[in-house]
Amino acid sequence: MLRTHTCGELRKEHVGTEVTLCGWVENRRDHGGAVFIDLRDRYGLTQVVIGPPEADAAQIDAAGHVPAESVILVRGKVAERLVGKTNEKLATGEIEVRCPELKVLNTCQTPPFTPSQADLPGEDLRLKYRFLDLRRPEMQRAMVLRSQIVKTMRDYFAEHNFIDVETPILGRSTPEGARDYLVPSRVHPGDFYALPQSPQLYKQILMVAGFDRYVQVAKCFRDEDLRADRQPEFTQLDLEMSFVDSDDIMGLIDGLVAKTAKEILGKDVTLPLPRMTYEEAMRRFGHDAPDLRFGMEIIDVTSVAQKTEFRVFRAVADSGNFVRGLRAVGAAEKYSRRQIDELTEFVKDFGAKGLAWFRVEEDGSLWSPIAKNFEQDHLAEIKSLMEGEPGDLLLFLADSWEVTCKGLNALRKRLGAELELYKPGDLHCSWVTEFPMFERDEETGRWVAMHHPFTAPLESDFDKLESDPKECRAQAYDLVINGSEAGGGTIRIHDQAIQSKVFELMDIDEATAEDRFGFLLNALRFGAPPHGGIALGIDRWVMLFAGLENIREVIAFPKTQKASDLMTEAPGQVDTTQLTELHLRTLAKKAD
């Protein structure tokens, strides 16, 4: 080992000890006759002094010319800092290492930014020079947190008798979800592998094979449009169990949540985690992953709207649509007319045509530019339904169910942040269950699976597969942390006849089903046990536990929102020889 200690290790008890440290030059200060260097590694920072009597003038001069972010080695003796010179912000702030000289292991050319600078550059520059960005303590803490969370997960499932099995990366394309990433085969001209969107089919087959408790930290790939919390390649904790129902799986994950929250954040989580159905989540919060760190539930006032003479409300209610609202407690004085106009423009991004509002005055009356269009008893009824109190701001959307859900969910999230209705360190975990089995594809009009086509319906809804697919509910469950889906799972179909019926409803004929999923259907014919599982998004767990909003901050080498790697410049061109070997020809023209 080149070093005897790390840069975060030395304390007063080490005073007088000869040590060797290695690291990066955080900064350098020339104090006239002595050079002070803050030496950094991922464990911390230690002040190094090259000065008399240990160092001569030539050594001091050489130390004064070492560029920032260069890699150096120093040997010296630990000494107590002078009185008044300690740094309480550093764990090593009571000591320094006094060295006769330093050895430069590698110099650093002038960097485009430094890990210690206060104002960070734009994300694109940080991603291009990710090796510099990863030196930042914030990034290193995120990577350490990620490692700790993965270890906690592995330990937990090992304690519960799960077997870690690796499933293939090169598999068969079964396009029923997002687009596949395809890999052309050189030895099978014209054929393609697909990178896995999940290990779904393999883990179900493992259940048929008798491995009743499977787990894997799995790399997955989806060629889809990206957002701040999405990546084209991502990591999930994937598990499957036999002879279980949804309560068994949710109970198991409850324990994992509690263990992770305690070990990583030092927080106690009350179990069992709260549960609500999909229908309840949409009705109360407008979203299937509600942020329950704060209240502000959606209230339906359609019954009053049907009686009013306010044309906007009345027309919407009479057409079978909805008038629903939010009560922002004590917010009447916090939002000016201009700010409410901004909220109106905001909800239009989610399909709403406008935003109606009332202030609850000190005398309990409702005031708004539209108040004159309402009878007093109707205003009183609205106030009663909304449980309005003086100082409250009442906000309403009048539109379809879908638009009121989308608009009020977005508005609720914005108000929750702006009104500081939760603290940065708050953690709330819950389950949403009983999702619809199917939804209509807007382009084709056919039924598609809301989760995936291998999800079992609720036993009480079996008959609805035939009579009313829209009302058929699935044995599906999503884990929600702070308003983000942190995992999703289902009980699977283990009966080949039911699986075929689901394919039929989705307009997947027998020949197509056998072509795409024949290996799974064949396995189900050979004694498949009842089984189910869940996938937990590790990237998203780390993001949420770190209190961050951008998933790229917890991935060492992420892609941009255009699915490119700015550091390696992937994806990139390949030469004609490679294409020829793969029996491919590209239609895209190279940029000039």
SULLINJO-V110948 format. One record per residue. RES is the residue in one letter. BURIAL is # if it has 16 or more other C-alpha atoms within 10 Angstrom, else .. Layout:
BEGIN
RES | BURIAL
RES | BURIAL
END
This chain:
BEGIN
M | .
L | .
R | .
T | .
H | .
T | #
C | #
G | #
E | .
L | #
R | #
K | .
E | .
H | .
V | #
G | .
T | .
E | .
V | #
T | #
L | #
C | #
G | #
W | #
V | #
E | #
N | #
R | #
R | .
D | #
H | .
G | .
G | .
A | #
V | #
F | #
I | #
D | #
L | #
R | #
D | #
R | #
Y | .
G | #
L | #
T | #
Q | #
V | #
V | #
I | #
G | #
P | #
P | .
E | .
A | #
D | .
A | .
A | .
Q | #
I | #
D | #
A | .
A | #
G | #
H | .
V | #
P | #
A | #
E | #
S | #
V | #
I | #
L | #
V | #
R | #
G | #
K | #
V | #
A | #
E | #
R | #
L | .
V | .
G | .
K | .
T | .
N | .
E | .
K | .
L | .
A | #
T | #
G | #
E | #
I | #
E | #
V | #
R | #
C | #
P | #
E | #
L | #
K | .
V | #
L | .
N | .
T | .
C | .
Q | .
T | .
P | .
P | .
F | .
T | #
P | #
S | .
Q | .
A | .
D | .
L | .
P | .
G | .
E | .
D | .
L | .
R | #
L | #
K | #
Y | #
R | #
F | .
L | #
D | #
L | #
R | #
R | #
P | #
E | .
M | #
Q | #
R | #
A | #
M | #
V | .
L | #
R | #
S | .
Q | #
I | #
V | #
K | .
T | #
M | #
R | #
D | .
Y | #
F | #
A | .
E | .
H | .
N | .
F | #
I | .
D | #
V | .
E | .
T | #
P | .
I | #
L | .
G | #
R | #
S | #
T | #
P | .
E | .
G | .
A | .
R | #
D | #
Y | #
L | #
V | .
P | #
S | .
R | #
V | .
H | .
P | .
G | .
D | .
F | #
Y | #
A | #
L | #
P | #
Q | #
S | #
P | #
Q | #
L | .
Y | #
K | #
Q | #
I | #
L | #
M | #
V | #
A | .
G | .
F | #
D | #
R | #
Y | #
V | #
Q | #
V | #
A | #
K | #
C | #
F | #
R | #
D | #
E | #
D | .
L | .
R | .
A | .
D | .
R | #
Q | #
P | #
E | #
F | #
T | #
Q | #
L | #
D | #
L | #
E | #
M | #
S | #
F | .
V | #
D | #
S | #
D | .
D | .
I | #
M | #
G | .
L | .
I | #
D | #
G | #
L | #
V | #
A | #
K | #
T | #
A | #
K | .
E | .
I | .
L | .
G | .
K | .
D | .
V | #
T | .
L | .
P | .
L | #
P | .
R | #
M | .
T | #
Y | #
E | #
E | #
A | #
M | #
R | #
R | #
F | #
G | #
H | #
D | #
A | #
P | #
D | #
L | #
R | #
F | #
G | .
M | #
E | #
I | #
I | #
D | #
V | #
T | #
S | .
V | #
A | #
Q | #
K | .
T | #
E | .
F | #
R | .
V | .
F | #
R | #
A | #
V | #
A | #
D | .
S | .
G | .
N | #
F | #
V | #
R | #
G | #
L | #
R | #
A | #
V | #
G | #
A | #
A | #
E | .
K | .
Y | .
S | .
R | .
R | .
Q | .
I | #
D | .
E | .
L | #
T | #
E | .
F | #
V | #
K | .
D | .
F | #
G | .
A | #
K | .
G | #
L | #
A | #
W | #
F | #
R | #
V | #
E | #
E | .
D | .
G | .
S | #
L | #
W | .
S | .
P | .
I | .
A | #
K | .
N | .
F | .
E | .
Q | .
D | .
H | .
L | #
A | #
E | .
I | #
K | #
S | .
L | .
M | #
E | .
G | #
E | #
P | #
G | #
D | #
L | #
L | #
L | #
F | #
L | #
A | #
D | #
S | #
W | #
E | #
V | #
T | #
C | #
K | #
G | #
L | #
N | #
A | #
L | #
R | #
K | #
R | .
L | #
G | #
A | .
E | .
L | .
E | .
L | .
Y | .
K | .
P | .
G | .
D | .
L | #
H | #
C | #
S | #
W | #
V | #
T | #
E | #
F | #
P | #
M | #
F | #
E | #
R | .
D | .
E | .
E | .
T | .
G | .
R | .
W | #
V | #
A | #
M | #
H | #
H | #
P | #
F | #
T | #
A | #
P | #
L | #
E | .
S | .
D | #
F | #
D | .
K | .
L | #
E | .
S | .
D | .
P | #
K | .
E | .
C | #
R | #
A | #
Q | #
A | #
Y | #
D | #
L | #
V | #
I | #
N | #
G | #
S | #
E | #
A | #
G | #
G | #
G | #
T | #
I | #
R | #
I | #
H | #
D | #
Q | #
A | .
I | #
Q | #
S | #
K | #
V | #
F | #
E | .
L | #
M | #
D | .
I | .
D | .
E | .
A | .
T | .
A | #
E | .
D | .
R | #
F | .
G | .
F | .
L | #
L | #
N | .
A | #
L | #
R | .
F | .
G | .
A | #
P | #
P | #
H | #
G | #
G | #
I | #
A | #
L | #
G | #
I | #
D | #
R | #
W | #
V | #
M | #
L | #
F | #
A | #
G | .
L | .
E | .
N | .
I | #
R | #
E | #
V | #
I | #
A | #
F | #
P | #
K | #
T | #
Q | #
K | .
A | #
S | .
D | #
L | #
M | #
T | .
E | .
A | .
P | .
G | .
Q | .
V | .
D | .
T | .
T | .
Q | .
L | .
T | .
E | .
L | #
H | #
L | .
R | .
T | .
L | .
A | .
K | .
K | .
A | .
D | .
END
